[in-house]
Amino acid sequence: MKVSQEEIQSWWQENPMTYDWRRTMRPPEMSREYFEEIDRRFFSSAWFAQEKRQKAFSALINYEALRNKDVLEVGCGSGAHSRLLVESGCRLTAIDLTSRAVELTRRRLELWELKANIFEADAEQLPFPDESFDYVWSWGVIHHSENTERALKEMCRVLRPGGQISIMVYHRTSLCYWVNFIFVHGVLMGKLLTMSMEEICNRYSDGAIARHYTKQEIRSLFAKYCRPLKIGIFGQMTELLPLPGFLREPLIKIAPMNLKEFILTRWGHFLFVTGIKSTTKLETT
């Protein structure tokens, strides 16, 4: 399925990452309360990203190690991670394919009196010299790009030798993919009669395109440009049961936490990959 960067850009311009899929957001847009509500929704669903009462995403981002470092965020969305990264004391540059995301992120940092370099750019054609950054972060972005490998190659190009890259992409061997997309929509709703699995995935996921990877596929892709260090699997609680919210939420609430963690760290929808750029040049094509 071929989708252009222009189509992808248009989709995200119209559907910014504000976690307001049902249009229930009450605070005035661009207000401090508006961004706090985005964060409440986002961080509460990312139960796996920090220990209780610890800073958001502190289990996945070593904030202390980023102090005084040059950091690139690819796909800033509404700026939730941008704020966390700037607060670590790093020199942040954040880019996004849409002007809407840039506007949201700039406003958020302005409200919190934080400074960073935020502008519109394409991950597949990063406007930076080789070896410009010590750390590159991207959460749920490059699997939505026209050419995911080209974006990854660019991100590794601008990373300094010994620098670290962390990305999240969607997991194909997941409950969300096989149960929500393929079984529910494909089989029960009959969409497989007229659509491919890829088309079903794109239709019922977010973005104009949403690629999914197995652990082996993403490891092999990463290994072309940097050395994979760790691959983790995570998922949101809503992935556990493909039921309406009024039925799903009470059932999830009473399920044992160790059972939920067992399932979501094996068949969750997120693949989180951390790698390091070799100090010797890799042969790439």
C-alpha positions in Angstrom: 0.0 0.0 0.0 1.6 3.2 -1.2 1.0 6.4 0.8 2.9 9.6 0.2 4.5 11.9 2.8 2.0 14.6 1.7 -0.9 12.3 2.6 0.6 11.4 5.9 1.3 15.0 6.7 -2.3 16.0 5.8 -3.7 13.2 8.1 -1.7 14.3 11.1 -2.4 18.0 10.5 -6.1 17.2 10.8 -5.6 14.7 13.6 -2.9 16.0 16.0 -1.7 13.8 18.8 -3.9 15.3 21.6 -5.4 12.0 22.8 -8.9 13.5 22.2 -10.2 10.9 19.8 -13.8 11.2 21.1 -13.7 15.1 21.3 -14.2 15.2 25.0 -11.5 17.7 25.9 -12.9 20.5 28.0 -10.1 22.9 28.8 -9.6 25.8 26.3 -7.2 24.7 23.5 -3.6 25.8 24.0 -4.2 26.6 27.7 -2.0 25.1 30.4 -5.0 23.0 31.6 -5.4 21.7 28.0 -1.8 20.3 28.0 -2.2 18.9 31.5 -5.2 17.0 30.4 -3.3 15.6 27.4 -0.6 14.5 29.7 -3.0 12.9 32.2 -4.5 10.8 29.4 -1.2 9.9 27.8 0.9 9.1 30.9 -1.9 7.2 32.7 -2.2 4.8 29.7 1.6 4.4 29.7 1.7 2.5 33.0 4.8 0.6 31.8 6.9 3.7 31.4 7.6 4.6 35.0 7.4 3.2 38.5 4.6 4.5 40.7 5.1 8.1 41.8 8.2 8.5 39.6 8.6 10.9 36.7 6.8 10.0 33.5 8.8 7.8 31.2 11.7 7.6 33.7 11.8 3.8 33.1 12.6 4.3 29.4 14.5 7.6 29.4 17.7 8.1 31.5 17.1 11.8 32.2 20.2 12.3 34.3 22.4 11.0 31.4 20.9 13.7 29.1 22.0 16.7 31.0 24.0 19.1 28.8 23.6 16.7 25.8 22.4 17.4 22.3 19.1 15.6 21.9 16.9 15.2 18.9 13.2 14.2 19.1 11.6 13.0 15.9 7.9 13.6 15.9 7.1 16.0 18.8 3.3 15.7 18.5 1.8 17.8 21.3 5.1 18.2 23.1 4.5 15.8 26.0 8.0 14.2 25.6 9.6 17.5 24.5 8.8 19.0 27.9 10.2 16.0 29.8 13.4 16.1 27.7 14.0 19.8 28.2 13.4 19.5 31.9 16.2 17.0 32.0 18.7 19.8 31.2 19.5 18.7 27.6 19.7 20.9 24.5 16.6 19.8 22.7 15.8 20.0 19.0 12.4 18.6 18.1 10.9 18.2 14.7 7.5 17.2 13.3 6.1 16.7 9.8 3.2 19.1 10.6 3.0 22.8 11.4 0.2 21.9 13.9 2.4 19.8 16.1 5.1 22.5 16.0 2.5 25.1 17.1 1.3 22.9 20.0 4.8 22.0 21.2 6.1 25.6 21.0 3.0 26.8 23.0 3.4 24.1 25.6 7.1 25.0 26.2 6.2 28.7 26.4 3.6 28.0 29.1 6.2 26.1 31.2 8.9 28.7 30.4 11.1 26.1 28.7 13.3 26.6 25.6 14.0 24.3 22.7 14.5 24.4 19.0 11.2 23.3 17.5 10.4 23.3 13.8 8.8 21.5 10.9 10.9 18.9 9.1 10.7 15.5 7.5 12.3 12.5 9.3 13.2 11.0 6.0 15.3 14.1 5.1 16.7 15.5 8.4 18.2 18.9 7.9 21.2 18.3 10.2 24.9 17.5 9.5 26.2 14.0 10.3 26.9 13.2 13.9 25.0 16.2 15.4 23.3 14.6 18.4 24.1 12.5 21.4 20.7 11.0 21.8 17.7 10.5 19.4 14.2 9.8 20.7 11.1 8.9 18.7 7.8 7.6 20.2 5.3 6.0 17.8 6.4 8.0 14.7 8.5 6.4 12.1 6.1 3.4 11.4 3.7 6.1 10.1 6.3 7.4 7.6 6.3 6.7 3.9 9.6 4.9 4.2 10.4 3.8 7.8 13.8 2.5 6.9 14.9 5.8 5.4 13.8 7.6 8.5 15.7 5.3 10.7 18.8 5.6 8.5 18.6 9.4 8.8 18.2 9.3 12.6 21.3 7.1 12.9 23.2 9.3 10.4 22.8 12.4 12.7 23.7 10.4 15.8 27.2 10.7 17.1 29.4 7.5 17.5 28.6 6.0 20.8 25.3 7.9 20.9 22.0 6.2 21.8 18.7 6.0 19.9 15.3 4.9 21.3 12.2 4.4 19.2 8.8 2.9 19.6 7.0 1.2 16.6 4.0 -1.0 16.5 4.2 -4.7 17.2 2.7 -7.2 14.7 2.7 -10.2 17.1 0.3 -8.4 19.4 -3.3 -8.7 20.6 -4.2 -5.4 19.1 -3.0 -6.5 15.6 -4.4 -10.1 15.5 -7.5 -9.7 17.7 -8.7 -6.1 17.3 -7.7 -5.6 13.7 -7.6 -9.0 12.0 -10.1 -11.1 13.9 -12.7 -8.5 14.9 -12.6 -6.2 11.9 -11.3 -8.7 9.4 -13.2 -11.9 10.2 -16.2 -11.0 12.3 -17.0 -7.8 10.4 -16.0 -9.4 7.1 -13.5 -6.8 6.0 -11.0 -9.5 4.8 -13.5 -10.2 2.0 -12.6 -6.9 0.4 -9.5 -5.6 2.1 -5.9 -6.9 2.8 -4.6 -7.3 6.3 -2.5 -4.2 5.7 -5.5 -2.2 4.5 -7.5 -3.3 7.6 -4.6 -2.3 9.9 -4.3 1.1 8.3 -8.1 1.7 8.3 -8.6 0.9 12.0 -5.2 2.2 13.4 -4.1 5.8 13.6 -2.4 7.6 10.8 -2.6 7.4 7.0 -0.4 4.4 7.3 0.7 2.3 10.3 3.3 -0.4 9.8 3.7 -3.3 12.3 6.9 -5.2 13.0 7.9 -8.4 14.6 10.9 -8.3 17.1 13.1 -10.0 14.5 12.1 -7.6 11.7 12.9 -4.5 13.7 16.1 -6.0 15.1 17.3 -6.7 11.5 16.3 -3.2 10.3 18.1 -1.6 13.3 21.2 -3.7 12.8 21.8 -2.1 9.4 22.5 1.3 10.9 23.3 0.8 14.6 23.7 -1.9 17.2 20.4 -3.0 18.9 20.8 -3.1 22.7 17.4 -4.0 23.9 13.9 -4.6 22.6 11.0 -4.4 25.0 7.3 -5.1 24.4 4.6 -3.0 26.1 0.9 -2.5 25.8 -2.0 -0.4 27.1 -4.6 -1.9 29.4 -7.3 -1.3 26.8 -5.6 -3.8 24.5 -6.5 -6.7 26.8 -10.2 -7.1 25.8 -11.7 -6.1 22.4 -15.0 -5.0 24.1 -16.9 -1.7 24.5 -15.4 0.4 27.3 -18.4 -0.1 29.7 -17.8 -3.8 29.6 -14.0 -3.9 29.2 -13.0 -1.5 32.0 -14.6 -3.3 34.9 -13.2 -6.6 33.8 -9.7 -5.2 33.4 -9.9 -3.6 36.8 -10.5 -6.8 38.6 -7.9 -8.9 36.7 -4.7 -9.5 38.6 -1.9 -7.0 37.8 0.7 -9.7 37.3 -1.5 -11.4 34.7 -2.0 -8.1 32.9 1.7 -7.4 32.9 2.5 -11.0 31.7 0.2 -10.6 28.7 1.1 -7.0 27.7 4.9 -7.5 28.0 4.6 -10.4 25.5 1.7 -9.4 23.2 1.4 -5.6 23.7 1.1 -3.2 20.7 4.4 -1.4 21.3 7.9 -2.5 20.4 10.4 -0.2 22.2 13.9 -0.5 20.7 17.1 1.0 22.1 20.4 1.0 20.1 23.8 2.5 20.1 25.7 3.9 17.1 29.0 2.0 16.5 32.2 3.9 16.7 33.2 2.2 13.5 31.4 2.8 10.2 28.7 0.4 9.2 28.4 -0.8 5.6 25.0 0.3 4.4 23.2 0.3 1.1 
